[in-house]
Amino acid sequence: MAARGTFDRTRKRARELFDRGLSCRAIARELSVSISTVSRWAKSEGLSFTGRAQTKTATVVREFDMVAARARLAQKMTANADKALDTLDGPFLVYSFGGKDNTYEEHELSEAPISARREAQTIGAIAFDKLTKALEKDTSALPAAHSLLDSLAAGFTAAAASYEAPTDVE
């Protein structure tokens, strides 16, 4: 650790590290000073580490939520495309209703007409295209999500290791 009063020479470097987004602990490690020294310096400069950590965590959580939302949407798109394409297998029901007598008519065809085939294939193609693009985007947030989960696990492990059970005093 640095001797008392020597931090004055490293204030500029501390500010550079703060502006780069380093935590209080990381700045202290980089400058070989105590965490409390960096904390006092930040307070005297009107700087805070708390909001930055919360913002960074919130950003990671939001990215993780967006990955999950894209995955849910991908599942729905796939299910709808599968359903549309499955209607092409086997007999196909066509119907109409209305007319001057407001009647309902239906006929079963041995296979889907070309217009139904084209529509189902368009649905499948659009789903495939969108899913491909969505999956390309998914990979960016995964390392951050894993990092967040690893940090939480490490925090819980550290807290558990330092936990002392209360002793019963009678």
TORKOL-4160 file (C-alpha; in steps of 0.2 Angstrom, whole numbers, padded with zeros to 4 digits, m for minus):
170
<pt num="1" X="0000" Y="0000" Z="0000"/>
<pt num="2" X="0005" Y="0018" Z="m0003"/>
<pt num="3" X="0012" Y="0029" Z="0011"/>
<pt num="4" X="0000" Y="0042" Z="0018"/>
<pt num="5" X="m0001" Y="0057" Z="0007"/>
<pt num="6" X="0006" Y="0049" Z="m0009"/>
<pt num="7" X="m0011" Y="0048" Z="m0017"/>
<pt num="8" X="m0010" Y="0066" Z="m0022"/>
<pt num="9" X="0003" Y="0061" Z="m0036"/>
<pt num="10" X="m0009" Y="0048" Z="m0044"/>
<pt num="11" X="m0026" Y="0058" Z="m0044"/>
<pt num="12" X="m0025" Y="0061" Z="m0063"/>
<pt num="13" X="m0022" Y="0042" Z="m0066"/>
<pt num="14" X="m0036" Y="0038" Z="m0054"/>
<pt num="15" X="m0048" Y="0049" Z="m0064"/>
<pt num="16" X="m0043" Y="0041" Z="m0080"/>
<pt num="17" X="m0046" Y="0024" Z="m0073"/>
<pt num="18" X="m0063" Y="0030" Z="m0066"/>
<pt num="19" X="m0068" Y="0037" Z="m0083"/>
<pt num="20" X="m0064" Y="0020" Z="m0091"/>
<pt num="21" X="m0077" Y="0012" Z="m0079"/>
<pt num="22" X="m0066" Y="0003" Z="m0067"/>
<pt num="23" X="m0073" Y="m0001" Z="m0050"/>
<pt num="24" X="m0066" Y="0006" Z="m0034"/>
<pt num="25" X="m0058" Y="m0010" Z="m0030"/>
<pt num="26" X="m0050" Y="m0011" Z="m0047"/>
<pt num="27" X="m0043" Y="0007" Z="m0046"/>
<pt num="28" X="m0036" Y="0003" Z="m0029"/>
<pt num="29" X="m0027" Y="m0013" Z="m0036"/>
<pt num="30" X="m0021" Y="m0004" Z="m0051"/>
<pt num="31" X="m0013" Y="0011" Z="m0040"/>
<pt num="32" X="m0008" Y="0000" Z="m0026"/>
<pt num="33" X="m0018" Y="0009" Z="m0013"/>
<pt num="34" X="m0032" Y="0004" Z="m0001"/>
<pt num="35" X="m0050" Y="0004" Z="m0007"/>
<pt num="36" X="m0054" Y="0017" Z="0007"/>
<pt num="37" X="m0041" Y="0029" Z="m0001"/>
<pt num="38" X="m0049" Y="0028" Z="m0018"/>
<pt num="39" X="m0066" Y="0029" Z="m0010"/>
<pt num="40" X="m0061" Y="0045" Z="0000"/>
<pt num="41" X="m0054" Y="0052" Z="m0016"/>
<pt num="42" X="m0070" Y="0049" Z="m0026"/>
<pt num="43" X="m0080" Y="0057" Z="m0013"/>
<pt num="44" X="m0069" Y="0072" Z="m0012"/>
<pt num="45" X="m0071" Y="0073" Z="m0031"/>
<pt num="46" X="m0090" Y="0071" Z="m0031"/>
<pt num="47" X="m0089" Y="0054" Z="m0039"/>
<pt num="48" X="m0099" Y="0039" Z="m0035"/>
<pt num="49" X="m0096" Y="0020" Z="m0040"/>
<pt num="50" X="m0113" Y="0015" Z="m0034"/>
<pt num="51" X="m0124" Y="0021" Z="m0048"/>
<pt num="52" X="m0112" Y="0014" Z="m0062"/>
<pt num="53" X="m0112" Y="m0003" Z="m0055"/>
<pt num="54" X="m0131" Y="m0003" Z="m0054"/>
<pt num="55" X="m0132" Y="0004" Z="m0072"/>
<pt num="56" X="m0120" Y="m0009" Z="m0078"/>
<pt num="57" X="m0130" Y="m0023" Z="m0070"/>
<pt num="58" X="m0146" Y="m0016" Z="m0076"/>
<pt num="59" X="m0139" Y="m0016" Z="m0094"/>
<pt num="60" X="m0133" Y="m0034" Z="m0093"/>
<pt num="61" X="m0150" Y="m0039" Z="m0086"/>
<pt num="62" X="m0159" Y="m0030" Z="m0100"/>
<pt num="63" X="m0148" Y="m0038" Z="m0114"/>
<pt num="64" X="m0151" Y="m0055" Z="m0106"/>
<pt num="65" X="m0170" Y="m0051" Z="m0106"/>
<pt num="66" X="m0169" Y="m0047" Z="m0124"/>
<pt num="67" X="m0161" Y="m0063" Z="m0128"/>
<pt num="68" X="m0174" Y="m0072" Z="m0119"/>
<pt num="69" X="m0188" Y="m0062" Z="m0128"/>
<pt num="70" X="m0180" Y="m0066" Z="m0145"/>
<pt num="71" X="m0180" Y="m0085" Z="m0140"/>
<pt num="72" X="m0198" Y="m0085" Z="m0135"/>
<pt num="73" X="m0203" Y="m0076" Z="m0151"/>
<pt num="74" X="m0192" Y="m0088" Z="m0161"/>
<pt num="75" X="m0202" Y="m0102" Z="m0154"/>
<pt num="76" X="m0219" Y="m0095" Z="m0158"/>
<pt num="77" X="m0213" Y="m0091" Z="m0176"/>
<pt num="78" X="m0207" Y="m0108" Z="m0178"/>
<pt num="79" X="m0223" Y="m0116" Z="m0171"/>
<pt num="80" X="m0234" Y="m0105" Z="m0183"/>
<pt num="81" X="m0223" Y="m0109" Z="m0198"/>
<pt num="82" X="m0224" Y="m0128" Z="m0194"/>
<pt num="83" X="m0243" Y="m0127" Z="m0192"/>
<pt num="84" X="m0245" Y="m0118" Z="m0209"/>
<pt num="85" X="m0233" Y="m0130" Z="m0218"/>
<pt num="86" X="m0242" Y="m0145" Z="m0209"/>
<pt num="87" X="m0259" Y="m0140" Z="m0217"/>
<pt num="88" X="m0251" Y="m0145" Z="m0234"/>
<pt num="89" X="m0250" Y="m0163" Z="m0229"/>
<pt num="90" X="m0266" Y="m0173" Z="m0233"/>
<pt num="91" X="m0283" Y="m0168" Z="m0238"/>
<pt num="92" X="m0287" Y="m0149" Z="m0238"/>
<pt num="93" X="m0304" Y="m0141" Z="m0233"/>
<pt num="94" X="m0310" Y="m0126" Z="m0243"/>
<pt num="95" X="m0326" Y="m0117" Z="m0238"/>
<pt num="96" X="m0336" Y="m0102" Z="m0241"/>
<pt num="97" X="m0351" Y="m0094" Z="m0234"/>
<pt num="98" X="m0363" Y="m0080" Z="m0239"/>
<pt num="99" X="m0372" Y="m0076" Z="m0255"/>
<pt num="100" X="m0390" Y="m0070" Z="m0256"/>
<pt num="101" X="m0396" Y="m0085" Z="m0246"/>
<pt num="102" X="m0381" Y="m0083" Z="m0233"/>
<pt num="103" X="m0376" Y="m0102" Z="m0235"/>
<pt num="104" X="m0361" Y="m0111" Z="m0229"/>
<pt num="105" X="m0352" Y="m0123" Z="m0242"/>
<pt num="106" X="m0337" Y="m0134" Z="m0239"/>
<pt num="107" X="m0327" Y="m0146" Z="m0250"/>
<pt num="108" X="m0313" Y="m0157" Z="m0246"/>
<pt num="109" X="m0299" Y="m0157" Z="m0259"/>
<pt num="110" X="m0286" Y="m0171" Z="m0260"/>
<pt num="111" X="m0272" Y="m0158" Z="m0258"/>
<pt num="112" X="m0270" Y="m0140" Z="m0254"/>
<pt num="113" X="m0273" Y="m0128" Z="m0269"/>
<pt num="114" X="m0258" Y="m0119" Z="m0275"/>
<pt num="115" X="m0263" Y="m0102" Z="m0267"/>
<pt num="116" X="m0263" Y="m0111" Z="m0250"/>
<pt num="117" X="m0246" Y="m0119" Z="m0253"/>
<pt num="118" X="m0238" Y="m0102" Z="m0258"/>
<pt num="119" X="m0245" Y="m0094" Z="m0243"/>
<pt num="120" X="m0239" Y="m0108" Z="m0231"/>
<pt num="121" X="m0222" Y="m0108" Z="m0239"/>
<pt num="122" X="m0221" Y="m0089" Z="m0238"/>
<pt num="123" X="m0224" Y="m0090" Z="m0220"/>
<pt num="124" X="m0211" Y="m0103" Z="m0218"/>
<pt num="125" X="m0198" Y="m0093" Z="m0228"/>
<pt num="126" X="m0201" Y="m0077" Z="m0218"/>
<pt num="127" X="m0200" Y="m0086" Z="m0201"/>
<pt num="128" X="m0184" Y="m0094" Z="m0207"/>
<pt num="129" X="m0176" Y="m0078" Z="m0212"/>
<pt num="130" X="m0181" Y="m0069" Z="m0196"/>
<pt num="131" X="m0175" Y="m0083" Z="m0185"/>
<pt num="132" X="m0158" Y="m0083" Z="m0194"/>
<pt num="133" X="m0156" Y="m0064" Z="m0191"/>
<pt num="134" X="m0162" Y="m0066" Z="m0173"/>
<pt num="135" X="m0150" Y="m0080" Z="m0169"/>
<pt num="136" X="m0136" Y="m0070" Z="m0176"/>
<pt num="137" X="m0140" Y="m0056" Z="m0163"/>
<pt num="138" X="m0142" Y="m0068" Z="m0148"/>
<pt num="139" X="m0123" Y="m0072" Z="m0146"/>
<pt num="140" X="m0118" Y="m0054" Z="m0141"/>
<pt num="141" X="m0127" Y="m0054" Z="m0124"/>
<pt num="142" X="m0123" Y="m0072" Z="m0118"/>
<pt num="143" X="m0106" Y="m0069" Z="m0112"/>
<pt num="144" X="m0112" Y="m0054" Z="m0102"/>
<pt num="145" X="m0126" Y="m0064" Z="m0095"/>
<pt num="146" X="m0114" Y="m0078" Z="m0090"/>
<pt num="147" X="m0102" Y="m0065" Z="m0082"/>
<pt num="148" X="m0117" Y="m0058" Z="m0072"/>
<pt num="149" X="m0122" Y="m0075" Z="m0066"/>
<pt num="150" X="m0104" Y="m0079" Z="m0062"/>
<pt num="151" X="m0102" Y="m0063" Z="m0052"/>
<pt num="152" X="m0118" Y="m0067" Z="m0042"/>
<pt num="153" X="m0112" Y="m0084" Z="m0038"/>
<pt num="154" X="m0095" Y="m0078" Z="m0032"/>
<pt num="155" X="m0104" Y="m0065" Z="m0022"/>
<pt num="156" X="m0115" Y="m0078" Z="m0014"/>
<pt num="157" X="m0100" Y="m0090" Z="m0011"/>
<pt num="158" X="m0090" Y="m0075" Z="m0003"/>
<pt num="159" X="m0105" Y="m0071" Z="0008"/>
<pt num="160" X="m0107" Y="m0088" Z="0014"/>
<pt num="161" X="m0089" Y="m0090" Z="0018"/>
<pt num="162" X="m0089" Y="m0075" Z="0029"/>
<pt num="163" X="m0105" Y="m0079" Z="0037"/>
<pt num="164" X="m0104" Y="m0082" Z="0056"/>
<pt num="165" X="m0120" Y="m0090" Z="0063"/>
<pt num="166" X="m0126" Y="m0081" Z="0078"/>
<pt num="167" X="m0122" Y="m0089" Z="0095"/>
<pt num="168" X="m0136" Y="m0091" Z="0108"/>
<pt num="169" X="m0133" Y="m0080" Z="0123"/>
<pt num="170" X="m0144" Y="m0085" Z="0138"/>
